[in-house]
Amino acid sequence: MSGGGTVPGDDVRVLVVEDDPVAADAHALYVDRVPGFVTVARAQTAAGARRALERTAVDLILLDLHLPDGHGLALARSLRAAGHRADVIAVTSARDLTVVREGVSLGVVQYVLKPFTFATLRDRLLRYAEYRTSSGEAAGQDEVDRALANLRSPAPAKLPKGLSAPTLERVTQAVRDAGADGVSAAAAAEAVGISRITARRYLEHLVESGRAVRSPQYGHVGRPELVYTWA
């Protein structure tokens, strides 16, 4: 249940706590792709996380809230009581704001909703890194606000002219629903009820924003067809 290797320099040492082995592998891979972060241990249960913390120094816990032997926040509470001071990024499919508020008091510095992409986690980790490097005495309120703002996500980027948020959400769902097989512009157009040209514009926007990847699919007569899969 543990993993990871040596920790170069001052990298942030991350414990990935996730009961799904496939998801755990993906999360650890995502962490290791972000400069300045390294997965030093993994656990599939709350008990496994406690054992990992006894033998491995950890700065940050990427914590699934739904574990086989208890809720992630109960684990975070017990860790605080035991003197562990690692920060927590909670990973969950739940959208209960009561849970979010409770987590703040337990050292949960970020929430990442499942399913998420590498780009989403990378953004959260880089913002956490900026927050983590804040030190010294603040000159005033503005500096305190800036340090805390590093943990917040920026406002959603303005969509290119001609694209709408509701349609983008539907195209995004079509890409996600396609899974590893990917979706073509024609298939996305049919699923959403828009033209193929319009669907391609939305799909290309997802590629440009790092949320989808484009690849040719061979086996057709003539030019290969482009398919889009979730990043």
N, C-alpha and C positions, 0 to 999 in steps of 0.2 A: 504494500500500500504506500510505500514511500518511493520517492524518485528524485531525479535531479543529480547534479554533479557538483563540482567545485564552484564557488561563487567568486567571480572576478571582481576586483576593485571594490567599489561601494555599491554594487548592485542591490536593488531591493529584493529581499529573499521572500518568496511567495510559497505559501502552503495552499494547494488546491484541494478543497473538500467537496466531493461530488460522488454520489453513489452510482451513477451510470458510467461504466468504464469508457464507453465511446465518447461521451461528453467530457469526461475527465481528461482524456487524451487531447481532445480539441482545445479545451481551456488551457492546459499546460503548454500546448503548441503555440497558442495565441500569446500567452505570457512571455514565452521565450523569444518570440519574434519582436517584442518591444524593447528597444535599447534601454539598458539600465534596470531590467527586471529579469529574474531567473527563478524557475520553479525548483525548489529545494526538497519538497516533499509532497506526497499526495495521500489522501485518506478517503475512504468510502463511507465512513460512519463517524458519529460524534466521538465514540470511544477511540477509533483509529486516529482522529485528529488530536485527541489528548495525548496519545502515545507518541505521535509524531512531534508534538511540541516539547515533550520531555527530552527528546534526543536531538532536536534540530532547532537552531536559532532561526526565528521567523520574524519578518517585519510586517507582512501583510497576509491576510487570509482571504482567499477567494472562496466564499462560503455559500454553498447551496443551502437554502433554508428548509428544504424538505428531505430529511435524512431517515434512514430505516429505523434508527434508534432514538429519534427525538427531533424537535424543531431546532433549526439553526440558531435562533435567538436564545433558546435555552442553553445551547452550547456556549454562545458568546457570553451570556451572563455567568456561567460557571467558570469560564476562563478568566473573566475580570475578577471574580471572587478569589481565584487561585493566584492572582498576581500577574497574569499574562497581559501584556500591553500592546500586542500586535493590533494594528488597525484592521478593519474588516470591510471588504466590498461584498455586499450580499448579492447573490444570484438567485432569482426567483421568477416564477411565472405568475405569482400572486400580485394583485394590485390593491391590496388592502392598506389604506393610508394609516390605519391604526398601527399596523405592523411597522410601517416606515417610521412613525413617530417613536415607537418603542425602541427601534434599532438605533436611533440617534444617541440615546443615553448609554448605549452599550458599545460605542466606538465604531458603529457602521458609518463609514464616511461616504459611501456611494452605493446606489442600487443599480443593478443591471437586469433588465427584464428579459426573460427567455422568450423566444429564441433571439440570440444576438449575433452580430457579425464581428469579425476581427476588428473592423474599423471602429465599432462602438466600444469594444473593450479597450482598444488602443487609446482612444480619446480619454476614457476614464482613468487609465493608468498614467498617462502623461500629465493629466490635470492633478492627479494625486501626487506625482513626483514634484510638480511645482509647489504644491501645498506643503509637502514634506521638507522641501529645502528652505522654507521660510524660517528664519531664526533671528535672534537678536531682539532688541527692544523696538517696538513700533514707534514711529515719530508722531503718529496721531491716528484718528479714526479712519482716515482714508487708507492708510497702510494696513490696518487690521481688516478693513473691508476687502482690500485687494487680495490678501492672503486667503480669506474664506471664499472669495469669488473663484479662486483657482479650482475649487471642487465642483463648481456648478458648470453645467453644459451651456454653451452659447445658445442664443436664440436661433431657431431653425433658419438655415440660409434661405434667402429669397429664391423662389423657383424661377427658372428661365421664362421669358415671355412666352405665353401660349400654353404653359403647363399649369394644371390645377392640382391642389393637394388631394382632393377626393379621388381623382382619377389616378394619381400617382400611388395612392394607397392601394387601389384595386389592382394596378399593374404589379406592384410589389407583392401582393398576396398571390398573384398568378405565378410569379417567379418562385416564391417560397413553396407553393403547392406542387410545382413541377419537380422539386427535389433535385437529386443528382442528375437526372436526365436532362434538365434544362427545358427552356421554353423558347420557341421561335417567335418572331414578331407576329407572324400570321396566327399562331396559336394564342398568343397573348391578346391580340386584337379580337379574336372570336370570344375568348373568355370574358373580356371586359366590355365588349360591344362598341369598339372604336375601330377606325381604319388602321390598316397595317402600317401606313406611314406614321400615323400618330403614335401607335404602339411602339414603333422603333425609336421615336424621339424620347419617350419615357424610359425605355430600356437603356438607351445610350446615356441618359441622365443618371440612371442607377450605376452604370459602369463608371462614369466620370466622377461620381461621388464616392466610389469605393465600396458600394453596397452589392454590386453584382459583377460577374466576370463574363466576358464574351469569348466564345470559342467556335471554330468551324466544325460542322458535323458532316462527315463524308458519307458516301453511300448513295447520294442522289445523282441523277443525271445532270450534267452541267456543273455550274459553280456550287461549291459546298454551301450549305445553309448555316447561317449563324444562329447559335442557341445561347441563351443567357441563364446562368445559374447564380444562386445566392452566394455571396462571398463568405 
